[in-house]
Amino acid sequence: MLKLSGEALMGDKEFGIDLNTINAITDQIIYVIEKGIKLSIVVGGGNIFRGISASSAGMDRSSADYTGMMATVINSLILQNSIEQKGIDTRVQSAIKIENVCESYIRRKAIRHIEKNRIVIFAAGTGNPYFTTDTAAALRASEMKCDILLKATKVDGIYDSDPKKNKNAKKLYDLSYDYVINNDLRVMDTASISLARENKIPVLVFSIKESNSLKDIVNGEGNFTLIQ
């Protein structure tokens, strides 16, 4: 399972979508598929709308989160288009019903798509407010019986402090689920880490902004932090 943040799709922009960045990401996704690896994707929507930010500004939290879910659908459809232009069958399944745009999430149908070597992009998070797309990624990874959850971020792993603010921040390479939770590292929310722990799914955190980073990861190389 690949978890892509919405911010990963912005490139160097402050918001929105950078098609060149998406093209570079989907090139790497095609590489993974051509190696015979089955891949599913959960994508966030923070490049378009962040529900929790809108909530803190006074918007009703549930309404804000549902709006954020719609942003993930937009990102999912753009990813789908980019992947399919490169010859790989892809399906978008949404946790909220938008039948004129994409399939609704049905677990057995998603598994069947994956068995047919299609990429399934899971949109709209869990379909419920108050849950992040990180939790959705851990949930879908559990339901699809994935071997690993790849968390693509803007940083090449987990540090003991913010490397943007502290030049002496120390990178952490191998962590336990409990360490991440007890130290409130916040690379993912507690619910997602707990769900991964419960279902024994390792979480690998890496930077999608590094050139060919996903290719390196699937070849057992690159920079990352592993949670297990």
Beta strands, then each sheet from edge to edge (+ up, - down):
strand 1: 2-4
strand 2: 40-43
strand 3: 90-94
strand 4: 103-104
strand 5: 119-123
strand 6: 149-153
strand 7: 158-159
strand 8: 171-172
strand 9: 174-175
strand 10: 203-207
strand 11: 225-227
sheet 1: 4+ 3+ 5+ 2+ 1+ 6+ 10+ 11- 9-
sheet 2: 7+ 8-
end
